[in-house]
Amino acid sequence: MAKTPLTFDGQAPDLEAVKRSRKWQSPSKFGKHVIELCSAADIVFIALHGKNGEDGSVQAAFDMLGIPYTGSGHLGAAMAMDKMITKMIVGPRGVRTPAFRRWEFIRGEGTKHTGKTDEMDRFIRSVCRQTAVPCVVKTPDGGSSVGVYIVHRKEDLANAVRECLSFGNAFMTEQYIDGREFTCGTLCGQALPSVEIVPKINFYDYSNKYKAGATEEICPGRVKPEIEKEMGMIALQVHEIMGLSTYSRCDFMIDREDKVWFIEVNTLPGMTQTSLVPQEAAAVGIGYEDLCEKIVEDGLKLRGKK
């Protein structure tokens, strides 16, 4: 019997529903026997995204247990996962990044479940009064563009803020850069060619990242050689400043005056064969298997068992 092809509906998964449906229940974030299996391995290839997987939590647990793994260590991963902390660290070091403001709503008893109180409404109105549009509203530690809203009209700002508050108390509003989206990876101390990201509609959100045919990805990106070089230098600079290891991928905007703006850094970029870093590596003759091998070899060099 033929298998039904997998499809993607454009919606981020409901992780809480996944947790509720688990056949096993445990206070640990790890599944049954995961730690035992990882302990038996020469090295664990980490290819997780979002909270727990990309924020240094898994890496810290492995460090405590003496389990070797690939990619960045727990401290660099934790700092880089927070977009505001990253900008506060790299901005003073000369990296051009959009201006931002941090906001935090202190929830009272009545806001814990419904999120719809006079107190929250007053807070949202205050944010709207003090924020110019266009702007970007985003959660500081989301992955895969979950919790990112580009606001062009003042009347849409309140809803974007409210949506961000569904992910947590803190969020950021950021200067909107009108331009083209690029990303540039680093691998073992070398910058890889950039990828120009051209979504067919909207921006490079969760749906456009994972829905087949929704986005055109051009590698190398269509920029002047000096702009390409600048992106690579910034990607390497951010990688070093944040204390990252082996590989990472920085996202950029290039405005209409060809100014390069650093947006964020990903410590665990996607690693399917069609993901961005594998595309960049392929552009310089590094095949998918060789790319994985390089990441493993560097991880063993950094943390391998003696």
Salt bridges, closest charged atoms under 4 A:
GLU16 OE2 - LYS19 NZ 3.35
GLU36 OE2 - HIS33 ND1 3.79
GLU54 OE1 - HIS49 ND1 3.89
ASP63 OD2 - HIS74 ND1 2.82
GLU104 OE1 - ARG102 NH1 3.15
GLU109 OE2 - LYS112 NZ 3.19
ASP121 OD1 - ARG162 NH2 2.63
ASP141 OD2 - LYS51 NZ 3.87
GLU155 OE2 - ARG153 NH1 3.46
ASP156 OD2 - ARG153 NE 2.88
GLU174 OE2 - LYS87 NZ 2.88
GLU174 OE1 - LYS138 NZ 2.97
ASP178 OD2 - ARG256 NE 2.90
GLU196 OE2 - ARG180 NH1 3.09
GLU196 OE1 - ARG222 NE 2.79
ASP251 OD1 - ARG249 NH2 3.26
ASP258 OD2 - LYS224 NZ 3.25
